[in-house]
Amino acid sequence: MTPISYQLLIELPRPVTVTVGRLGRFRFEAGRYLYTGSARRNFEARIARHLRAEKTLRWHIDYLLAAPGARVTEVRRSTREECALNQAGSGTIAITGFGASDCRAACGSHLKYLGVPDRRRAGRGRSA
């Protein structure tokens, strides 16, 4: 099956304050975020657009990705519907309404805060 939705794993190395279009001005804490979006047409072009540094700020996610230090660390593609994929993901709602202007499933937001990764555990192997 062809993917119809995607998730961007985003890392912010430090807190930033961003004006997100008409949604308003918000403080984003340092850490990892998970954004869920969809594209019925031109799917790969949509993802490539999100990954470009230079673009017109159009969608809520564009404003966050334009913030200093913001970077996409992983792209996940899915055949699941956008809201089902979003609701199945972990994390807490970062900003009510973010990326969910056309949401009909009461997601609350399509951007979730996953927290700050535990760098102390990175690179450690498991012990038996």
N, C-alpha and C positions, 0 to 999 in steps of 0.2 A: 504494500500500500504506500501511497505517496504521503509524506508528512504534511500536516496542515497547521501545526502549532509548534512553537519552539520555546525554549527557556534560555535566558542569558544569565550565567553566574557572573556577578559583578563584584569587584573588590574596590573598596575605598580605603586607602591607607591612613587617612585622617578625616576628621569631621569636616563637612562643608555645608554652607548655606547656599541654597539654589532657589531661584524663582522658576517655578515649573509652569510656564505659560500662564493661562488664566486660573489655574488651580491654586496658585499662591506661592508664597515664600516659605521654605521649609529647611530645617536643619537635618542633615543626614549624618548619623553617627558613623564612625569608622567601623569597618567590618565587611561582611559579605551580604549581598542581596541577590534575590532570585526574581527575575522578571519573566512573566509569561505573556507571550503574544501569539498572533496568528497571521496567516496570509493565505488566502485561497488561490491567489494568482501571484506569479513572480516571487515564489517563496524564497529561493536562494538570493534573489536580488534584495529582498527585504532584510535578510540577515546581513548581507554584505553592506548594505546601507548603514545598519546599526554599528557595524565595525569600523566604518570610515571616520576619520577625524574631522574632515571638512564636510558639512552638510547643513542644510537649512533646518532649523529647529522646528519640528512639526508635531511630533508626538511627545507625550510626557517623558518617555524614556530618553528621548534625544537630549533633554535638558540635563538629566542626571549623567548621561554618558559624556556630556561636554564639560562636566565639572573637573577641576584640576585633580589629577591623580586617578580618576575613575578609569577602570579598565575591565574589559570582558575577559574572564579567564577560561570560560568554557561555554560552548553552545550545544544545547541538547535539542534534537529534533524528535517530533512525536506525531503519531497518527491519531492521537486522542484529541477530542475537542478542547479548545483553549481553557474554558472554565473548569472542566473536569480535571485537566492536567494541573491547573493552578490550585484547585481545592485539595488535590492529592499531595501537593508539596508541603514540606515542613516550613517552619518559620512563623513570624508574626507580621501582621499588617504593618507596613512601614508608614504609609500615608493613605488615608481613606480616599478612595476614588482614583488613585494613581493607575493609569492605564486601563481603567475600567469604565470609561465613558459610555460604552455601548454594551456593557455587561448586563445580561438578563438573568443571571444565576445567583445574584446576591453575593458575589465574591467579596465585595467590600473594597478590594484592591487587587491589582495584578502584580504588585511589587511586595515582596516579603523580605523582612530582615532576618538573616540567619545567624547573626552574631559575629563575634570576633573569633577567628580560628586560633586554636591553641598551638602556638608556634613551638612550644616546648616539646610537643609530641611529634612534630614533623621530623621525619627521617629516622625515627626510632623503630626498631624491629620489634616483633612480638616475642615475648619470652614464654617458654613452655611450662 
